[in-house]
């Protein structure tokens, strides 16, 4: 997962509250860092996304494969 895919996944799942969530919600998996702090520390976006999903109770079926753009048909 790239950072741009992480950003899309957060926007798709959490809407307008996504920015506040990544800056305010503490993720115990990363030593009490927020998602924003974890990304700044170099933790891969995919790991941060999955930890965010756990803390925000995102259902399993909405955790994988998100953030990717839809392929355009020619």
TORKEBA-936792 format. One record per residue: x, y, z of N, C-alpha, C, CB in turn; residue number from 1; residue in three letters. Coordinates in pm, whole numbers, m for minus. Each point is the difference from the previous one (the first is absolute). Last residue first. Glycine has a CB too. Layout:
BEGIN
SITE, X, Y, Z, X, Y, Z, X, Y, Z, X, Y, Z, NUM, ALA
...
# end
This chain:
BEGIN
SITE, m1087, 49, m2138, 35, 74, m123, m112, m1, m99, 236, m58, 35, 74, UNK
SITE, m231, 59, 527, m18, m89, m116, 27, 80, m127, m171, m142, 124, 73, UNK
SITE, 377, 206, 391, m82, 56, m107, m13, m102, m111, 73, 234, 56, 72, UNK
SITE, 2, m319, 488, 62, m4, m132, m97, 58, m103, 138, m203, 66, 71, UNK
SITE, m121, 350, 456, m70, m90, m92, 71, 4, m133, m221, 34, 117, 70, UNK
SITE, 494, 67, 335, m89, 61, m97, m67, m107, m84, 143, 206, m6, 69, UNK
SITE, 16, m279, 521, 46, m8, m139, m102, 65, m91, 125, m212, 49, 68, UNK
SITE, m187, 159, 425, 90, 110, m35, 49, m2, m142, 66, 1, 232, 67, UNK
SITE, m203, m457, 44, m59, 133, m10, 105, 103, m40, m169, m62, 172, 66, UNK
SITE, 211, m430, m73, m22, 41, m138, m61, 137, m18, m25, m235, m49, 65, UNK
SITE, m55, 13, 518, 97, m44, m99, m36, 46, m140, 49, m197, 143, 64, UNK
SITE, m321, 283, 260, 139, 33, 34, 99, m27, m112, m57, m51, 233, 63, UNK
SITE, m440, m35, m174, 31, 134, m52, 146, 39, 26, m239, 64, 36, 62, UNK
SITE, 39, m482, 112, m23, 5, m144, 30, 137, m62, m174, m174, 32, 61, UNK
SITE, 200, 93, 450, 106, m65, m77, m18, 14, m151, 23, m160, 186, 60, UNK
SITE, m233, 536, 142, m20, m142, m29, 110, m56, m92, m248, 35, 27, 59, UNK
SITE, 328, 369, 319, m40, m15, m139, m16, m149, m28, 122, 215, m70, 58, UNK
SITE, m1, 46, 498, m98, m108, m20, m54, m7, m142, m61, 24, 237, 57, UNK
SITE, 422, 258, m34, m127, 64, m38, m110, m104, m28, 131, 193, m95, 56, UNK
SITE, 319, m325, 212, m42, 94, 105, m136, 64, m29, 240, 45, 44, 55, UNK
SITE, m48, m339, m368, m23, m73, 125, m55, 95, 106, 186, m161, m56, 54, UNK
SITE, m52, 349, m353, m124, m78, m14, m34, m75, 128, 46, m23, m244, 53, UNK
SITE, 364, 249, 219, m110, 97, 9, m134, m73, m9, 145, 179, m104, 52, UNK
SITE, 240, m431, 29, m10, 36, 142, m114, 99, 24, 248, m39, 25, 51, UNK
SITE, m151, m77, m471, m57, m115, 71, m14, 28, 150, 102, m151, m172, 50, UNK
SITE, 105, 483, m98, m140, m17, m37, m64, m114, 80, 51, 86, m231, 49, UNK
SITE, 412, m22, 273, m74, 105, 69, m150, m12, m28, 202, 152, m14, 48, UNK
SITE, 87, m436, m217, m3, m37, 141, m79, 101, 82, 220, m113, m28, 47, UNK
SITE, m151, 208, m427, m88, m117, 13, m12, m42, 147, 66, m76, m232, 46, UNK
SITE, 237, 432, 109, m142, 38, 2, m95, m120, 18, 60, 191, m145, 45, UNK
SITE, 450, m199, 342, m70, m12, m129, m150, 31, 12, 169, m172, m68, 44, UNK
SITE, 203, 400, 381, m75, m125, 2, m81, m8, m130, m13, m2, 257, 43, UNK
SITE, 297, 378, m109, 42, m94, m103, m69, m135, 2, 213, 114, 9, 42, UNK
SITE, m275, 309, 255, 111, m80, 52, 46, m106, m100, m87, 40, 231, 41, UNK
SITE, m291, 237, m321, 119, 86, 5, 123, m76, 47, m148, 194, 45, 40, UNK
SITE, m267, m415, m33, 42, 21, m139, 126, 85, m6, m239, m19, m76, 39, UNK
SITE, 44, m40, 496, 55, m127, m47, 49, 14, m145, m155, m126, 154, 38, UNK
SITE, m73, 488, 40, 133, m15, 58, 69, m128, m48, m77, 129, 201, 37, UNK
SITE, m371, m55, m329, 86, 102, m62, 143, m12, 51, m197, 153, m24, 36, UNK
SITE, m132, m424, 221, 30, m45, m136, 94, 98, m70, m224, m114, m11, 35, UNK
SITE, 272, 115, 530, m115, 13, m88, 39, m54, m137, m89, 202, 129, 34, UNK
SITE, 325, m388, 326, 4, 104, m103, m135, 8, m70, 248, m36, m33, 33, UNK
SITE, m82, m281, 390, m86, 114, 35, 12, 117, m96, 21, m70, 235, 32, UNK
SITE, 205, m351, m316, 55, 72, 114, m75, 127, 34, 216, m94, m59, 31, UNK
SITE, m360, m218, m286, 119, 76, m37, 50, 87, 115, m80, m1, m236, 30, UNK
SITE, m312, m276, 274, 93, m89, m72, 132, 71, m33, m197, m121, m98, 29, UNK
SITE, m188, 349, 290, 89, m66, 94, 105, m90, m67, m186, 7, 163, 28, UNK
SITE, m72, 435, m335, 10, m138, m44, 101, m73, 89, m58, 64, m239, 27, UNK
SITE, m281, 406, 258, 126, m65, 36, m6, m147, m39, 35, 162, 191, 26, UNK
SITE, m298, 292, m389, m18, m135, 55, 136, m66, 23, m221, m21, m118, 25, UNK
SITE, 186, 468, m82, m41, m5, 140, m6, m141, 62, m126, 204, m49, 24, UNK
SITE, 235, m73, m422, 84, 87, 84, m32, m13, 149, 15, 157, m191, 23, UNK
SITE, m252, m398, m152, 141, m38, m12, 91, 88, 85, m48, m81, m230, 22, UNK
SITE, m421, 172, 227, 25, m134, 52, 148, m36, m9, m231, m66, m67, 21, UNK
SITE, 69, 468, m123, 5, 8, 146, 36, m135, 60, m170, 185, m4, 20, UNK
SITE, 105, m171, m457, 119, 79, 35, 14, 11, 151, m23, 130, m214, 19, UNK
SITE, m368, m347, 37, 123, m75, m18, 125, 74, 44, m111, m113, m186, 18, UNK
SITE, m375, 243, 159, 66, m13, 131, 133, m74, m10, m225, 1, 108, 17, UNK
SITE, m72, 74, m488, 56, 126, 48, 70, m9, 134, m177, 110, m126, 16, UNK
SITE, 109, m576, m96, m54, 127, m50, 72, 120, 58, m219, m111, m26, 15, UNK
SITE, 288, m387, 79, m36, 88, 111, m54, 136, m42, 172, m116, 129, 14, UNK
SITE, m41, m252, m440, m57, m66, 118, m55, 99, 103, 161, m186, m38, 13, UNK
SITE, 53, 339, m367, m114, m85, m36, m68, m59, 123, 113, m53, m216, 12, UNK
SITE, 285, 307, 273, m110, 86, m46, m125, m82, m32, 167, 163, m92, 11, UNK
SITE, 226, m398, 204, m49, 75, 117, m119, 87, m40, 232, 2, 100, 10, UNK
SITE, m11, m227, m446, m70, m95, 87, m60, 70, 121, 156, m182, m77, 9, UNK
SITE, 117, 434, m214, m130, m33, m62, m81, m93, 89, 101, 30, m227, 8, UNK
SITE, 339, 67, 364, m84, 120, 10, m139, m24, m59, 206, 142, m11, 7, UNK
SITE, 115, m483, m36, m38, 15, 141, m96, 118, 15, 221, m98, 74, 6, UNK
SITE, m24, 40, m487, m104, m100, 19, m51, 3, 145, 103, m145, m180, 5, UNK
SITE, 260, 418, 69, m120, 51, m67, m116, m98, 15, 145, 124, m164, 4, UNK
SITE, 278, m254, 326, m59, 103, 85, m128, 56, m63, 228, 58, 88, 3, UNK
SITE, m110, m555, m222, 70, 129, m5, m70, 100, 90, 78, m47, m236, 2, UNK
SITE, m58, m510, 243, m85, 117, 0, 90, 124, 0, m187, m124, 123, 1, UNK
# end
